[in-house]
Amino acid sequence: MDNPAYVIDCEREFGDGREKPPPSPKSHSFEEAITLTGVGRFHYKLLLICGLCFMGVMVEIMGVSLIMNQMKCDLQPTLEQQGILASAGFLGVVLSSHAMGFLADTWGRVTTLRYALLLAAVCSIISGFSVTIWMLIVFRFLTGFFISGGQACVFSLCGEFHGNGSRVRHVTLLSGFLCLSMIFAPAMAIGILPLRIETVVLGMRFSSWRVLLIANVSISLLALVGLSTLPETPKYMLVQGQGEAALETLRTIFSQNMRKPPSEYPVRAISLESGGASLSDVHGFCDAVRLVWRQTVPLFYRSRLVHTLNICTIQFLIYSMAQGIFMWFPTILDELGARGGDPTLLCRVLSEFDAQRPDNGTAVDTAQACAVDVDTNTYQVMIIIGASFTGIYLVFAYIIDYTGKRNLLMGWMALTMICLVGLHFVEQFALVVIALTVVMAIGNCGGLVSTIAMEFYPTHINAMGMCFIMMMGRLGAVVGSNLLGRLLFTSCDTVFWSLLGLVVFLCSLGYFLPEKPRAKRVATGTTTGTTTGTPSATATATPILAISSK
């Protein structure tokens, strides 16, 4: 017993009587964890809710262009005031986008969207009761100011609930809701604007255009109901250090997608990501300014500077071109339709159009103008165009994984170049409308660029980056709607040749956009060791995000 070797052997044989702690569970990366939830019912509900948010933005912004003629009867605006009204919503989006991105990165994506849509809905409803043109302009500006969060934040919200295998497709489908808004808004106009409403409310004639403004709020209200059922994104929770809350959310998603109890979710621990900023760090104005600065500066780090400037330039030019044509598209259709379908060049029609209308008409003239029936043919054409765009986005969503975002973007721009050349020579009404529609549809490329940007920026500055580039896009929309529309009627040929050169320049910029390598599917058994019945993870070409098979 006094032999030390014997004592050591006994301790090794029988132990020291203390229980060893259980081994800690394997920690998964977020990419592994979100992939193991599968894609199912939760993600389809998420797509619908995010799509309603996106539709709410576009319907509110686009709805103003549909009431211009009817609004004149009650508020009697000048041409300059009409131009300001058309740009008010876009200007609101531009001025608030940076703040919305900051709030989404520090306060949460879902919380920011809830308050943004609620305040936008209130302002939009009040705008329907405007008694002067300046009251309408102010409240349409406020509507755009608050609803801007529903445009850029939804890309981060939708993308952060997906893994690499499904993110690009669902974000592309989300962009397709822009086209659905081009169906919804004209359809509402067809159903409401022709109504002859003579009701007097609060001393004002409650015309059909007021009803349309209020009815358009229904999309935002539906989105609000949907947002009340969504949790915060698990990726945002991880960045904020809320690992357990993120894991609980992932269990819920797994349960809804796979129709299994949350306890069967195979992930027990998730690796925390780099910390993000929080509003709890703000204790005064100086703290707020410093926090905004810290969220903005990373967008322009040396490693991101070139790509950020490239993305912002492309978004500015795309939306400037698309919105500049779209703002005057109903007027162009009316002028083409007035020719009775006779073959004629587009630029000849625009050069003969008298855009200057008298603002000092008599009361009899105003009454006669208000008595004219609403022509719904233009709205019907817009619905057909919106349906066509929706089909294009569905095709985009299912071929983007094979062609790549950058190739798809450049391919559409090549088609736009062909149509811009054709507009100088085509005379048939249908062909002119189709070519002009394809040129205007370059705005769809903004969704592809947004998808690229969403993957490029890391989580802690993702919403800020998205809002910043969308701000540049909406700034381009303001410039285009005020500049391009005026030039179309005075220098049509020069404008379209200039647009051709602009698209060539955009195509060259698109070649240098950042793009992640496309996922390579491999055999399931080699990528993960999960048990039968659980969704298997797919290895990707990006080594950092690939699931370890050890």
C-alpha positions in Angstrom: 0.0 0.0 0.0 3.0 2.3 0.5 4.0 1.7 -3.0 3.3 5.0 -4.9 2.8 3.2 -8.1 0.0 1.1 -6.6 -1.8 4.2 -5.4 -1.6 5.8 -8.8 -2.9 2.7 -10.5 -5.8 2.5 -8.1 -6.8 6.1 -8.8 -6.6 5.5 -12.5 -8.6 2.3 -12.1 -11.4 3.5 -9.8 -11.2 7.3 -10.3 -11.3 10.0 -7.7 -15.1 9.7 -7.1 -16.0 13.0 -8.9 -18.3 12.9 -12.0 -16.9 14.3 -15.2 -18.9 17.1 -16.7 -20.9 16.1 -19.8 -19.3 17.1 -23.1 -20.4 20.5 -24.4 -22.7 20.2 -27.5 -21.2 20.8 -30.9 -21.4 24.4 -31.9 -22.8 25.0 -35.4 -22.2 28.1 -37.6 -25.3 30.2 -38.5 -25.1 29.0 -42.1 -25.3 25.3 -40.9 -28.1 26.1 -38.4 -30.4 28.0 -40.8 -29.9 25.4 -43.5 -31.0 22.6 -41.2 -34.4 24.4 -40.7 -35.3 23.6 -44.3 -37.4 25.7 -46.6 -41.2 25.4 -46.1 -44.3 27.0 -44.7 -42.5 29.6 -42.6 -40.5 30.9 -45.5 -43.5 31.1 -47.8 -45.3 33.2 -45.2 -42.2 35.3 -44.8 -42.0 35.9 -48.5 -45.7 37.0 -48.6 -45.3 39.4 -45.7 -42.1 41.0 -47.0 -43.7 41.2 -50.4 -46.7 43.1 -48.9 -44.2 45.5 -47.3 -42.5 46.1 -50.6 -45.8 46.4 -52.4 -46.9 49.0 -49.8 -44.0 51.2 -50.7 -44.5 51.1 -54.4 -48.3 51.5 -54.3 -48.0 54.6 -52.0 -45.3 56.1 -54.3 -46.9 55.2 -57.6 -50.5 56.0 -56.5 -49.9 59.8 -56.8 -49.2 59.6 -60.5 -52.6 57.9 -61.0 -54.6 60.8 -59.4 -53.0 63.8 -61.1 -55.9 64.6 -63.4 -58.7 64.0 -60.9 -56.9 65.9 -58.1 -56.8 69.1 -60.3 -60.5 69.5 -59.9 -60.4 70.0 -56.2 -56.9 71.5 -55.5 -56.2 73.3 -58.8 -52.4 73.0 -58.7 -50.0 74.6 -61.1 -47.6 72.6 -63.3 -44.7 73.3 -60.9 -46.8 72.1 -57.9 -47.7 68.9 -59.8 -44.0 68.3 -60.4 -43.2 68.8 -56.7 -46.1 66.5 -55.7 -44.8 63.7 -58.1 -41.4 63.9 -56.4 -42.5 64.4 -52.8 -42.7 60.7 -51.9 -39.4 59.9 -53.5 -37.7 62.9 -51.7 -39.1 61.5 -48.4 -37.6 58.1 -49.2 -34.2 59.7 -50.0 -34.0 61.8 -46.8 -35.0 59.0 -44.4 -33.3 55.9 -46.0 -30.1 56.5 -44.0 -31.9 56.8 -40.7 -34.0 53.7 -41.5 -30.9 51.7 -42.2 -29.4 52.8 -38.9 -32.5 51.9 -36.9 -32.8 48.5 -38.6 -29.2 47.6 -37.7 -29.5 48.9 -34.1 -33.2 48.5 -33.2 -34.1 45.4 -35.2 -35.5 44.8 -38.7 -39.0 43.8 -37.6 -39.5 46.5 -35.0 -38.3 49.3 -37.4 -40.7 48.0 -40.1 -43.7 47.9 -37.8 -43.3 51.5 -36.7 -42.4 52.8 -40.2 -45.4 51.2 -41.9 -47.8 52.4 -39.1 -46.6 56.0 -39.3 -46.7 55.9 -43.1 -50.3 54.6 -43.1 -51.4 57.4 -40.7 -49.8 60.1 -42.9 -51.3 58.6 -46.1 -54.8 58.5 -44.6 -54.4 62.2 -43.6 -53.3 63.1 -47.1 -56.6 61.9 -48.4 -58.3 64.7 -46.5 -56.0 67.5 -47.9 -57.7 70.8 -48.4 -54.8 72.5 -50.3 -52.2 71.3 -52.7 -49.4 72.1 -50.2 -51.1 70.0 -47.5 -51.2 67.1 -49.9 -47.5 67.6 -50.8 -46.4 67.7 -47.2 -48.2 64.5 -46.2 -47.1 62.6 -49.3 -43.6 63.6 -48.4 -44.1 62.3 -44.8 -45.6 59.1 -46.2 -42.5 58.5 -48.3 -40.3 59.5 -45.4 -41.7 56.8 -43.1 -42.4 54.1 -45.6 -38.8 54.0 -46.9 -38.1 51.4 -44.3 -40.4 49.0 -46.1 -38.2 49.1 -49.2 -34.6 48.3 -48.1 -35.2 46.7 -44.7 -37.3 43.9 -46.2 -34.3 42.6 -48.2 -32.3 42.2 -45.0 -35.3 40.7 -43.3 -36.0 38.2 -46.0 -32.4 37.3 -46.7 -31.4 36.7 -43.1 -34.0 33.9 -42.7 -32.4 31.9 -45.5 -29.3 29.9 -46.1 -27.1 30.1 -49.2 -29.1 27.5 -51.1 -32.4 29.5 -51.1 -31.5 33.1 -50.3 -31.0 34.4 -53.8 -34.1 32.8 -55.2 -36.4 34.1 -52.5 -35.0 37.7 -52.6 -35.4 37.7 -56.4 -39.1 36.6 -55.9 -39.4 39.4 -53.3 -38.4 41.9 -56.0 -41.2 40.5 -58.2 -43.7 42.1 -55.8 -42.7 45.4 -57.4 -44.5 44.1 -60.5 -47.5 43.0 -58.6 -47.8 46.6 -57.3 -48.0 47.7 -61.0 -51.1 45.4 -61.3 -52.7 46.4 -57.9 -52.4 50.2 -58.2 -54.0 50.5 -61.7 -56.6 47.9 -60.8 -57.7 50.0 -57.8 -57.7 53.1 -60.0 -60.1 51.4 -62.5 -62.4 50.4 -59.7 -62.5 53.6 -57.8 -61.6 56.7 -60.0 -64.6 56.4 -62.3 -67.0 56.6 -59.3 -69.0 59.9 -59.1 -68.8 60.7 -55.4 -70.5 63.9 -54.3 -70.3 63.4 -50.6 -69.2 66.4 -48.5 -66.9 65.5 -45.5 -65.6 68.2 -43.1 -66.7 70.9 -45.6 -64.8 69.3 -48.6 -66.0 67.3 -51.6 -64.8 63.8 -50.9 -63.9 62.8 -54.5 -62.9 59.4 -55.8 -59.2 60.3 -55.8 -59.3 60.7 -52.0 -60.9 57.3 -51.7 -58.2 55.8 -53.8 -55.4 57.3 -51.6 -57.0 55.8 -48.5 -57.7 52.5 -50.1 -54.1 52.1 -51.1 -53.2 52.0 -47.4 -54.8 48.6 -47.2 -51.6 46.9 -48.4 -49.5 48.5 -45.6 -52.2 47.5 -43.0 -52.1 43.9 -44.2 -48.2 44.0 -44.0 -48.5 45.3 -40.4 -50.7 42.4 -39.5 -48.2 40.0 -41.0 -45.2 41.6 -39.3 -46.9 41.1 -35.9 -46.5 37.3 -36.4 -42.8 37.4 -37.4 -39.9 37.1 -34.9 -36.7 39.1 -35.3 -34.2 37.5 -37.6 -31.9 34.9 -35.9 -28.8 36.3 -37.6 -29.5 39.8 -36.2 -30.0 38.2 -32.7 -26.6 36.5 -33.0 -24.9 39.7 -33.9 -26.5 41.3 -30.8 -25.2 38.4 -28.7 -28.6 36.8 -28.1 -27.6 33.2 -28.9 -30.4 31.5 -27.0 -33.1 33.7 -28.5 -31.7 33.0 -32.0 -31.7 29.2 -31.3 -35.3 29.3 -30.0 -36.4 31.1 -33.2 -34.6 28.6 -35.4 -36.4 25.7 -33.5 -39.7 27.4 -34.3 -38.8 27.8 -38.0 -37.8 24.1 -38.1 -41.0 23.1 -36.5 -43.2 25.0 -38.9 -41.2 23.9 -42.0 -40.8 20.2 -41.1 -44.1 19.7 -39.2 -42.0 18.2 -36.3 -41.6 19.1 -32.6 -39.0 21.9 -31.9 -37.1 19.4 -29.7 -36.1 17.4 -32.8 -34.1 20.3 -34.2 -30.5 18.9 -34.3 -28.7 22.1 -33.4 -27.9 22.7 -29.7 -25.5 25.6 -29.9 -24.6 28.3 -32.5 -21.3 30.2 -32.8 -21.8 33.9 -32.0 -20.9 36.3 -34.7 -19.1 39.7 -34.4 -21.1 42.1 -32.2 -23.3 44.8 -33.7 -24.4 48.2 -32.5 -27.5 48.7 -30.3 -29.6 51.6 -29.3 -28.9 50.8 -25.7 -25.5 52.3 -26.3 -27.1 55.7 -26.9 -27.2 58.0 -23.9 -27.3 61.4 -25.7 -27.1 63.2 -29.0 -23.4 62.8 -29.3 -23.6 59.0 -28.7 -26.3 58.8 -31.4 -24.1 60.7 -33.9 -21.1 58.5 -33.1 -23.2 55.4 -33.5 -24.6 56.5 -36.9 -21.0 57.3 -38.0 -19.8 53.9 -36.9 -22.5 52.2 -38.9 -21.9 54.2 -42.0 -18.1 54.3 -42.2 -17.7 50.5 -42.7 -19.6 50.9 -46.0 -16.6 52.8 -47.3 -13.7 50.8 -45.9 -10.9 50.3 -48.5 -12.1 46.7 -49.1 -15.6 47.9 -49.9 -15.2 51.4 -51.3 -15.0 50.5 -55.0 -17.9 48.1 -54.8 -20.1 50.5 -52.8 -19.5 53.4 -55.2 -20.2 51.0 -58.2 -23.4 49.7 -56.7 -24.6 53.2 -55.8 -23.8 54.6 -59.3 -25.7 51.7 -61.0 -28.7 52.1 -58.7 -28.8 55.9 -59.3 -28.7 55.6 -63.1 -31.1 52.6 -63.3 -33.8 54.3 -61.2 -33.3 57.7 -62.9 -33.9 56.1 -66.3 -36.8 53.8 -65.3 -38.7 56.4 -63.2 -38.1 59.2 -65.7 -39.9 57.2 -68.3 -42.5 55.6 -66.0 -43.7 59.0 -64.6 -44.7 60.1 -68.2 -45.7 56.6 -69.4 -49.5 57.1 -69.0 -49.2 60.4 -70.9 -47.2 58.8 -73.7 -49.8 56.0 -74.0 -52.6 58.5 -74.1 -50.9 60.4 -77.0 -50.2 57.2 -78.9 -53.7 56.0 -78.4 -55.1 59.3 -79.7 -53.6 58.5 -83.1 -56.1 55.7 -83.5 -53.3 53.1 -84.0 -51.9 54.8 -87.1 -48.2 54.0 -87.6 -46.0 56.8 -86.4 -42.6 57.3 -84.8 -42.6 57.8 -81.0 -40.4 60.9 -81.2 -42.7 62.5 -83.7 -45.6 62.0 -81.3 -43.7 63.4 -78.4 -42.4 66.4 -80.3 -45.9 67.4 -81.2 -47.2 67.0 -77.7 -48.0 70.3 -75.9 -47.0 69.7 -72.3 -47.9 73.2 -71.3 -51.5 73.5 -70.2 -53.2 76.7 -69.1 -53.4 77.1 -65.4 -55.7 80.1 -65.4 -58.8 78.5 -66.8 -62.3 79.7 -66.0 -64.6 78.0 -63.6 -66.6 76.6 -66.5 -63.4 75.0 -68.0 -62.6 73.4 -64.6 -66.2 72.1 -64.3 -66.0 70.6 -67.8 -62.6 69.0 -67.0 -64.0 67.4 -63.9 -67.0 66.1 -65.8 -64.9 64.1 -68.2 -65.1 60.4 -67.7 -61.9 58.6 -66.6 -60.2 56.8 -69.4 -59.3 53.3 -68.1 -57.5 52.1 -71.2 -54.2 53.4 -70.0 -54.6 51.6 -66.6 -55.5 48.4 -68.4 -52.3 48.6 -70.4 -50.3 49.2 -67.2 -51.9 46.0 -65.7 -50.8 44.0 -68.7 -47.3 45.4 -68.4 -47.2 44.6 -64.6 -48.3 41.0 -65.3 -45.6 40.7 -68.0 -43.0 42.0 -65.5 -44.2 39.5 -62.9 -43.7 36.6 -65.3 -40.2 38.0 -66.1 -39.3 38.0 -62.4 -40.6 34.4 -62.0 -38.2 33.4 -64.8 -35.4 35.3 -63.2 -36.0 33.6 -59.9 -35.6 30.1 -61.4 -32.7 30.7 -63.7 -30.6 33.0 -61.6 -28.9 30.1 -59.8 -27.7 28.8 -63.2 -26.9 32.0 -65.0 -25.6 34.1 -62.1 -26.9 37.5 -61.0 -24.3 39.5 -62.9 -24.8 37.6 -66.2 -28.6 38.0 -65.9 -28.2 41.7 -65.3 -26.0 42.3 -68.3 -28.2 40.2 -70.5 -31.3 42.3 -69.7 -29.3 45.5 -70.4 -28.3 44.1 -73.8 -32.0 43.6 -74.6 -32.6 47.2 -73.4 -30.0 48.5 -75.9 -31.7 46.7 -78.8 -35.1 48.2 -77.8 -33.6 51.7 -77.5 -32.3 51.4 -81.1 -35.6 50.1 -82.3 -37.5 53.0 -80.9 -36.0 55.2 -83.6 -37.3 53.1 -86.4 -40.4 51.2 -85.2 -43.8 52.8 -86.1 -46.4 50.1 -85.1 -48.3 51.0 -81.9 -47.9 47.6 -80.3 -44.2 47.3 -81.1 -43.5 50.9 -79.8 -45.3 50.1 -76.5 -43.4 46.8 -76.1 -40.0 48.4 -76.8 -40.7 51.3 -74.5 -41.9 48.8 -71.8 -38.7 46.8 -72.0 -36.6 50.0 -71.7 -38.7 51.1 -68.7 -38.3 47.6 -67.2 -34.6 48.2 -66.7 -35.8 49.2 -63.2 -36.2 45.5 -62.6 -32.4 45.3 -62.7 -32.4 47.3 -59.5 -33.8 44.3 -57.7 -30.9 42.1 -59.0 -28.4 44.8 -57.9 -30.1 44.8 -54.5 -29.7 41.1 -54.2 -26.0 41.4 -55.0 -25.6 44.1 -52.4 -27.5 42.1 -49.7 -24.9 39.3 -50.1 -22.0 41.7 -50.2 -22.6 43.6 -46.9 -22.1 41.7 -43.5 -25.0 41.4 -41.1 -24.0 44.2 -38.7 -24.2 46.8 -41.5 -26.4 45.0 -43.9 -29.6 47.1 -43.4 -27.5 50.3 -43.4 -25.9 49.3 -46.7 -29.2 48.3 -48.3 -30.9 51.5 -47.2 -27.9 53.6 -48.4 -27.9 52.1 -51.9 -31.8 52.3 -52.2 -31.5 56.0 -51.1 -29.2 56.6 -54.1 -31.7 54.8 -56.3 -34.6 56.9 -55.1 -32.4 60.1 -55.5 -32.0 59.0 -59.1 -35.8 58.6 -59.4 -36.3 62.2 -58.2 -33.8 63.5 -60.7 -35.1 61.3 -63.6 -38.8 62.1 -63.0 -38.0 65.9 -63.1 -35.3 66.0 -65.8 -35.8 63.1 -68.2 -39.6 63.7 -68.6 -39.1 67.3 -69.7 -36.3 66.4 -72.2 -38.4 63.6 -73.8 -40.8 66.2 -75.2 -38.2 68.6 -76.4 -35.2 66.5 -77.6 -36.6 63.0 -78.0 -34.0 61.6 -80.5 -31.1 63.0 -78.5 -32.5 61.6 -75.2 -32.9 58.1 -76.6 -29.4 58.0 -78.1 -28.0 59.3 -74.8 -29.9 56.6 -73.0 -28.3 54.0 -75.3 -24.9 55.3 -74.3 -25.9 55.2 -70.6 -27.0 51.6 -70.8 -23.7 50.6 -72.4 -21.9 52.4 -69.5 -24.2 50.5 -67.0 -23.3 47.2 -68.6 -19.6 47.9 -68.2 -20.1 48.8 -64.6 -22.2 45.6 -64.0 -19.3 43.5 -65.1 -17.3 44.6 -62.0 -20.1 43.9 -59.5 -19.2 41.6 -56.6 -20.8 38.2 -56.8 -20.4 35.1 -54.6 -19.6 31.9 -56.3 -22.7 29.9 -57.1 -23.4 26.9 -54.9 -22.2 23.5 -56.0 -24.4 20.6 -55.0 -22.7 17.5 -53.9 -23.9 14.1 -52.5 -25.8 14.5 -49.2 -23.9 11.8 -47.4 -20.6 13.6 -47.8 -21.8 16.9 -46.4 -23.5 16.2 -43.2 -24.0 13.5 -40.7 -27.5 14.3 -39.7 -30.0 11.5 -39.1 -32.6 10.4 -41.5 -35.6 12.8 -41.6 -33.7 16.0 -41.0 -32.9 18.4 -43.8 -29.4 17.9 -45.1 -27.0 20.8 -45.6 -25.5 21.5 -48.9 -21.8 22.3 -49.2 -21.0 25.5 -51.1 -18.1 26.8 -53.0 -17.4 29.3 -50.2 -15.0 27.5 -47.7 -15.9 29.7 -44.8 -19.6 28.8 -45.0 -19.2 25.1 -46.0 -20.4 22.6 -43.4 -17.7 20.5 -41.9 -18.0 16.7 -42.5 -15.7 15.9 -39.6 
